Amino acid sequence: MGSVRGRALLDLVRHRFGWTARGGFDTKQFWEHTYGKSGGVLPHEWALPPAALLKYAFADASPHRQTTRGRATTSLEADCPLSMKTLVLGGGTSALAQMLKDAGWNDVAALDFSEVAVSRGKEVEPDVNWRLGDARTLDEVYDEGAFGSVVDKGTIDAIYLSAGAEYAADVGKVAAGVARLLQPRGAFLVVSLSAPEYLWPLLQHGAWDVTQSEVRRLDGAFLYVLRRGRRPRGASVASGFMPVGVSDADRIPPADGI
């Protein structure tokens, strides 16, 4: 499942020395081959087991505001209400989507660009609405405002690590696409092994209410919690609107030069 320490080393090498990983984790071919070798039935979890998200202890690791060293406890339900339609991004062969259904979430969907993964999901998780699609082109799959919550446990990391020179742009495409899918005040939760100093700027989009967004250090991973602001009348998410109550000073600088 990887480790924060191992990813920290990769981040250091990448950003200090200009090395670019090409593991292929951002390609459909890689995952079709990977899932195909196991017959598409072996579960694969990234960073944390799904159950570790239901209720967890954390420390605030937000890079955009002053933090304390104290720890607190919260739950996935606090950010993703049971009654809201929830999307699992890059569902793969993870048990996350089915766990949400079993834990009481009413309406759960899952997306992956691997046909093997989607076929498996439809077969073994009939209560989850599985769809085939790329997280970088979400507008081709879902309507604007279709979800109250979006949860990712591995997709952002796969793109961030393997997308070559396009990694920043590709992560930005996912963030913008999710912002478009979310209803006002909805949450985008990203489980990642990458430290906030590197990944946080890449996830920024004008639709996020930065004052209500944060990064949590869990036992074994980081959890990025990005909350969508209220959309001004007549504005679209694609326009990158500034949420109410967020000034220019709250904007995270662009990823260029990281």
C-alpha positions as CSV (number, residue, x, y, z in Angstrom):
1,M,0.0,0.0,0.0
2,G,3.0,2.3,0.0
3,S,4.2,4.6,2.8
4,V,4.4,8.3,3.5
5,R,8.1,8.0,4.1
6,G,8.7,6.3,0.7
7,R,6.6,8.9,-1.1
8,A,8.4,11.8,0.7
9,L,11.7,10.4,-0.8
10,L,10.2,10.3,-4.3
11,D,8.8,13.8,-3.9
12,L,12.2,15.1,-2.8
13,V,14.0,13.6,-5.8
14,R,11.3,14.8,-8.2
15,H,11.2,18.4,-7.1
16,R,14.8,19.0,-6.1
17,F,16.5,17.2,-9.0
18,G,13.9,17.3,-11.7
19,W,13.5,13.5,-11.9
20,T,10.2,12.3,-13.4
21,A,8.8,8.9,-12.6
22,R,7.2,6.9,-15.4
23,G,5.5,4.1,-13.7
24,G,2.5,4.1,-16.0
25,F,0.1,4.4,-13.2
26,D,-1.8,7.1,-15.0
27,T,-2.5,4.9,-18.1
28,K,-5.4,2.7,-18.8
29,Q,-3.1,0.1,-20.3
30,F,-1.2,-0.3,-17.0
31,W,-4.3,-1.0,-15.0
32,E,-6.0,-3.3,-17.6
33,H,-2.8,-5.4,-17.5
34,T,-2.6,-5.3,-13.7
35,Y,-6.2,-6.2,-13.1
36,G,-6.2,-8.7,-16.0
37,K,-3.3,-10.7,-14.5
38,S,-5.3,-11.3,-11.3
39,G,-8.4,-12.0,-13.2
40,G,-9.8,-8.7,-11.9
41,V,-10.8,-10.3,-8.6
42,L,-7.9,-9.5,-6.3
43,P,-8.6,-6.4,-4.1
44,H,-6.1,-3.6,-4.3
45,E,-6.0,-0.8,-1.7
46,W,-3.9,2.3,-1.8
47,A,-2.4,3.9,1.4
48,L,-5.1,2.9,3.9
49,P,-7.8,0.2,4.2
50,P,-11.2,1.7,3.6
51,A,-12.4,1.1,7.1
52,A,-9.7,3.4,8.4
53,L,-11.7,6.3,7.0
54,L,-14.9,5.6,8.8
55,K,-13.6,7.1,12.1
56,Y,-10.1,8.3,12.5
57,A,-7.7,10.4,14.6
58,F,-5.7,13.1,12.8
59,A,-3.5,16.1,13.2
60,D,-4.0,19.3,11.2
61,A,-1.3,19.6,8.6
62,S,-2.9,22.4,6.5
63,P,-0.2,24.4,4.8
64,H,-2.3,27.5,4.2
65,R,-3.1,28.4,7.8
66,Q,-1.7,28.2,11.3
67,T,-2.1,24.8,12.9
68,T,-1.7,23.2,16.3
69,R,0.0,20.0,17.3
70,G,-3.0,18.6,19.0
71,R,-4.9,15.6,17.6
72,A,-8.6,15.2,17.1
73,T,-11.1,12.5,16.0
74,T,-13.7,12.7,13.3
75,S,-15.5,10.5,10.8
76,L,-16.0,10.3,7.0
77,E,-19.7,10.9,7.6
78,A,-18.9,14.4,9.0
79,D,-17.6,15.4,5.6
80,C,-19.7,13.1,3.4
81,P,-23.2,12.9,4.8
82,L,-25.0,9.5,4.3
83,S,-27.8,11.1,2.5
84,M,-25.7,12.8,-0.2
85,K,-24.9,11.1,-3.5
86,T,-21.2,10.1,-3.3
87,L,-18.7,9.2,-6.0
88,V,-15.6,7.0,-5.5
89,L,-13.1,8.3,-8.0
90,G,-10.9,5.6,-9.5
91,G,-12.7,2.8,-7.8
92,G,-10.4,0.0,-9.2
93,T,-10.7,-3.2,-7.2
94,S,-10.9,-1.3,-3.9
95,A,-13.6,-2.2,-1.4
96,L,-14.3,1.5,-0.6
97,A,-17.5,1.9,-2.6
98,Q,-19.1,-1.2,-1.2
99,M,-18.0,-0.3,2.3
100,L,-19.8,3.0,1.9
101,K,-23.0,1.2,0.9
102,D,-22.7,-1.3,3.8
103,A,-22.0,1.6,6.2
104,G,-25.3,3.4,5.3
105,W,-24.5,5.7,2.4
106,N,-27.7,5.8,0.3
107,D,-26.4,6.5,-3.2
108,V,-22.8,5.5,-4.1
109,A,-21.3,5.6,-7.6
110,A,-17.8,4.5,-8.7
111,L,-15.7,5.5,-11.7
112,D,-12.7,3.9,-13.3
113,F,-11.1,3.9,-16.8
114,S,-10.2,0.2,-16.6
115,E,-12.9,-1.9,-18.3
116,V,-11.7,-4.9,-16.2
117,A,-12.3,-3.0,-12.9
118,V,-15.7,-1.7,-14.0
119,S,-16.8,-5.1,-15.2
120,R,-15.7,-6.6,-11.9
121,G,-17.4,-3.8,-9.9
122,K,-20.7,-4.3,-11.7
123,E,-20.6,-8.0,-11.0
124,V,-19.5,-8.1,-7.3
125,E,-21.0,-4.7,-6.2
126,P,-24.4,-4.5,-7.9
127,D,-25.6,-1.8,-5.4
128,V,-22.8,0.6,-6.6
129,N,-23.4,2.5,-9.8
130,W,-20.2,1.8,-11.7
131,R,-19.3,3.8,-14.8
132,L,-16.4,3.7,-17.2
133,G,-14.5,7.0,-17.6
134,D,-11.3,9.0,-17.0
135,A,-11.0,11.2,-13.9
136,R,-9.3,13.8,-16.1
137,T,-12.4,14.2,-18.3
138,L,-15.3,13.9,-15.8
139,D,-17.4,16.3,-17.8
140,E,-17.8,13.5,-20.4
141,V,-19.4,11.2,-17.8
142,Y,-21.4,13.2,-15.2
143,D,-23.5,16.3,-15.1
144,E,-22.6,19.4,-13.2
145,G,-23.6,19.3,-9.6
146,A,-24.3,15.6,-9.7
147,F,-22.7,14.7,-6.4
148,G,-22.6,15.9,-2.8
149,S,-19.3,14.2,-2.1
150,V,-16.3,12.8,-4.0
151,V,-13.8,10.5,-2.4
152,D,-10.4,9.5,-4.0
153,K,-8.1,6.9,-2.6
154,G,-5.3,6.6,-5.1
155,T,-6.2,8.2,-8.4
156,I,-4.6,11.6,-7.7
157,D,-1.5,9.9,-6.4
158,A,-1.3,7.7,-9.5
159,I,-1.5,10.7,-11.8
160,Y,0.8,12.8,-9.7
161,L,3.5,10.2,-9.7
162,S,3.4,9.0,-13.2
163,A,2.1,11.7,-15.5
164,G,5.5,12.9,-16.6
165,A,5.7,16.6,-17.5
166,E,1.9,16.8,-17.5
167,Y,1.4,15.8,-13.9
168,A,0.6,19.2,-12.6
169,A,-1.9,19.9,-15.5
170,D,-3.5,16.5,-15.1
171,V,-4.0,16.8,-11.4
172,G,-5.5,20.2,-12.0
173,K,-7.9,18.7,-14.6
174,V,-9.1,16.2,-11.9
175,A,-9.6,19.0,-9.3
176,A,-11.5,21.2,-11.8
177,G,-13.7,18.3,-12.9
178,V,-14.6,17.3,-9.3
179,A,-15.4,21.0,-8.5
180,R,-17.8,20.9,-11.4
181,L,-19.5,17.7,-10.2
182,L,-19.9,18.9,-6.6
183,Q,-23.0,20.6,-5.3
184,P,-22.4,23.8,-3.2
185,R,-20.7,23.1,0.1
186,G,-19.8,19.6,-1.2
187,A,-16.5,17.9,-0.2
188,F,-13.7,16.4,-2.3
189,L,-11.6,14.0,-0.1
190,V,-8.3,12.9,-1.4
191,V,-6.3,10.2,0.4
192,S,-2.6,10.6,-0.5
193,L,0.9,9.7,0.5
194,S,2.3,13.0,-0.8
195,A,3.0,15.9,1.5
196,P,1.0,19.1,1.4
197,E,3.9,21.2,0.4
198,Y,3.9,19.4,-3.0
199,L,0.3,18.3,-3.6
200,W,-1.8,21.0,-2.0
201,P,-1.0,23.7,-4.7
202,L,-1.8,21.3,-7.5
203,L,-5.3,20.6,-6.2
204,Q,-6.4,24.3,-6.0
205,H,-9.3,25.6,-8.0
206,G,-11.2,28.8,-7.7
207,A,-14.4,26.9,-6.7
208,W,-12.9,25.7,-3.4
209,D,-13.7,27.6,-0.2
210,V,-10.1,27.7,1.0
211,T,-11.0,29.0,4.4
212,Q,-13.0,25.8,5.0
213,S,-10.6,23.4,3.4
214,E,-7.7,21.6,5.2
215,V,-5.2,18.8,5.2
216,R,-5.2,16.1,7.9
217,R,-2.3,13.9,8.8
218,L,-3.7,10.4,9.5
219,D,-1.8,7.4,10.7
220,G,-0.2,6.4,7.4
221,A,-1.4,9.0,4.9
222,F,-2.7,12.5,4.4
223,L,-6.3,13.4,3.8
224,Y,-7.0,16.5,1.7
225,V,-10.4,17.9,2.4
226,L,-11.5,20.5,-0.2
227,R,-14.9,22.1,0.2
228,R,-16.7,23.7,-2.6
229,G,-18.0,27.3,-2.0
230,R,-21.4,28.7,-2.9
231,R,-21.7,29.4,-6.5
232,P,-22.5,33.1,-7.3
233,R,-25.7,33.5,-9.4
234,G,-24.9,33.0,-13.1
235,A,-21.4,31.7,-12.5
236,S,-20.2,28.2,-13.6
237,V,-17.6,26.1,-11.9
238,A,-15.7,26.0,-15.2
239,S,-15.1,29.8,-14.9
240,G,-13.1,29.2,-11.7
241,F,-15.3,31.5,-9.6
242,M,-14.0,32.9,-6.3
243,P,-16.2,31.5,-3.5
244,V,-18.0,33.9,-1.2
245,G,-15.9,35.0,1.7
246,V,-12.5,34.1,0.1
247,S,-10.2,36.9,-0.8
248,D,-7.3,37.0,-3.3
249,A,-4.9,36.5,-0.4
250,D,-6.5,33.1,0.3
251,R,-5.7,31.8,-3.1
252,I,-2.9,29.3,-3.2
253,P,-0.1,30.3,-5.7
254,P,0.0,28.4,-9.0
255,A,1.9,25.2,-9.2
256,D,4.6,26.7,-11.5
257,G,7.9,26.8,-9.8
258,I,7.1,24.2,-7.2
